[in-house]
Amino acid sequence: MNSFFTEFSFRLLRDGAGFTGTVNKLAFLSLALSTGVLFLVLSIVNGFEDELEERILTVVPQVSLSSETGFSIKNIRESFSEMGVYGLSGLAPVAEGAAVIASKDELRPIKFIGFDSAEYVNVSNIGDYLGEITLPDLDRVKFGVVVGSSIAERMALSVGDFVTLIVPRFRISLFGQNYLQKQFEIVDTFATGSSLDSTTVFVSLSSAQRMLRFPDSRVNGLHGRLKDPFLTDDARGFLDGLLIPNAGRALSWKSYLGNLYQAIAVQKATLFLLFSILIGVGCFNLFSSMTMLVQGQASSIAILRTNGAMSRKIVYAFVLLGLALAIFGAFLGVLLGGLFGVGLVSLLPIIEQLIGFNPMSQYFIDYLPLSFFLADVALIFLLTILLSFFAVIFPAWRAGQSPPAEVLAYE
């Protein structure tokens, strides 16, 4: 018996004639559009979250400690053996600071980081984004520098050019007070696709020490990587416990990227709520469509009732019809939303050329990320089915309760 009413339900679904069929199509398309937009928005936000975790957090130090005057690395290296207990997977001494990069009468503020490649590879994946050399090659080049791709582009720099790094510290000489400065040769560029490309340069540890007038055993910072990037308290406590002279409090990535990460999470929840309203509007259209369909099929329902069909079977047929419209609409919407997202990523460079600027340049990455999660697909389908059920249950119930004698009296 159920198979008959299932066939009846899908016959109504296939019937596209008349005004009722047009309304059914509009309800179907509104559900497809709303689910597609929601899936596209969630995929873009997921992409930003993934890029922050997998690209940015693997390049920047997840925990760090700096000292204004510097310190001897020999005095604390013995403590490195205990770092695993505090959630650290790697530590590297660095010589870093703020500077100005100068070339061809152009100045730009940057941050320089000097490191030993054998140790820094344990705390950063910056070597994966180099173009022509590897991190160990940087150690072998005297006063070589790797600059971010955005810096190189804006200052018209290329490999082999020479730049001057100026540190805002004075040194006293026979000629008076002068800034600390040193000429470097550009040996490579790096491109992470993030704001790091426009703010940071990398040099070898020995080059940075010479520029800061540090002896070989002296550095002014520690960079660390965590086993779990979200468990930072123990690692910060460990670094603070090293009692490094003139050092500030240990910092984690949350101090400068935490607000961004929380903003992405809040934005995802907010956008999900807002665009879920679109699905609610689509389900309201489904309610209207089902109501008119029940009215249009009143005589068919009455004939079925007079032939012994029970009310719950009629309700079953119309609920099945509404849920089928919702499921097919959600499937089409998710498919089109994903395809549109992939196409948008491919079209973004063309759009950039047409409008003359990169619309993503204001974000922490300069491209449009996209990540598809099955959990989002499942959530969209669940929400669509749930709202659609509430939208169709009342018209279906009305269909099951319609009096056949009264309806057929006017036929």
CORTAQUI-V184361 format. One line per field, one symbol per residue. psi: psi as a letter, one per 20 degrees, with the letter a starting at -180 (. if undefined). burial: 1 if it has 16 or more other ideal C-beta (glycine too) atoms within 10 Angstrom, else 0. Layout:
BEGIN
psi=???
burial=???
END
This chain:
BEGIN
psi=ghhghghgghhhhiojqahghghghggghhgggghggghgghhghhgggghgghggiigqphqqpqphirrphhiihhihiihhhjjpiqqpqqorrqrpppplkpqpprpqpprphhhhiiiqkhhijqghrrghhhhipplqqpqqhhghghjlqrpiqprpppplqqqpahjbpqqpqqpqpoirqqoijaihhjiqqprqghghghhjlqrhjprjrppqqqhoiiniggghhghhiilppkqaqpqrhhhiighgghhggghggghgggihhhhhghhhhhggghghggghkgggggggghjjpqghhgggghgggghgggghggggggghgghhgghhghighghghgijroijiiriqkroqpppphhggggggggggghhghhihghhghghipohghgihj.
burial=000010011001100000011011001101111111111111111111101100111111111111100110100100010010011101111111101011100001010111111011101101101100101011101011111111110010100010101110000000000001010101111111111111011111111111110100011111111100100100110110000100100111110010011001000100110011011001101110111111011100110110001000111111111111110011111101110110000000000100000000001111111111000110111011001100111011111101010010000
END
